[in-house]
Amino acid sequence: MTWTYCLKSLIDPFHNEFVNIWIYIIFAVYFWIQSFLILGKSSVYEFNNDEDYYYMFVGTLGIALSLSATALYLTFYSIG
């Protein structure tokens, strides 16, 4: 498959991985937004120390990167 056919799997509901890809994309976007809120030290979190923001950012960034990599893999794995 070419990369254009792989991108087509994002909009083709009859593709085998359609639901999985969109679930990973939605959760990845959610955790990227949370990462930026933590990085900006949003008052939503009410952490006491700067270390708390740092550790929460590292964990959330790890989850966001993992979900993004999995979504990309599920989308483009059929090329190789």
BELVENLIN-V738648 format. One record per backbone hydrogen bond with DSSP energy under -1.0 kcal/mol. CO is the residue of the C=O (numbers start at 0). NH is the residue of the N-H. Records with the same first field share a line. If there is no record, write none. Layout:
CO = NH  NH
This chain:
1 = 5
2 = 6
3 = 7
6 = 9
7 = 10  11
11 = 14
14 = 17
16 = 20
17 = 21
18 = 22
19 = 23
20 = 24
21 = 25
22 = 26
23 = 27
24 = 28
25 = 29
26 = 30
27 = 31
28 = 32
29 = 33
30 = 34
31 = 35
32 = 36
33 = 37
34 = 38
35 = 39
36 = 41
37 = 40
41 = 44
48 = 52
49 = 53
50 = 54
51 = 55
52 = 56
53 = 57
54 = 58
55 = 59
56 = 60
57 = 61
58 = 62
59 = 63
60 = 64
61 = 65
62 = 66
63 = 67
64 = 68
65 = 69
66 = 70
67 = 71
68 = 72
69 = 73
70 = 74
71 = 75
72 = 76
75 = 78
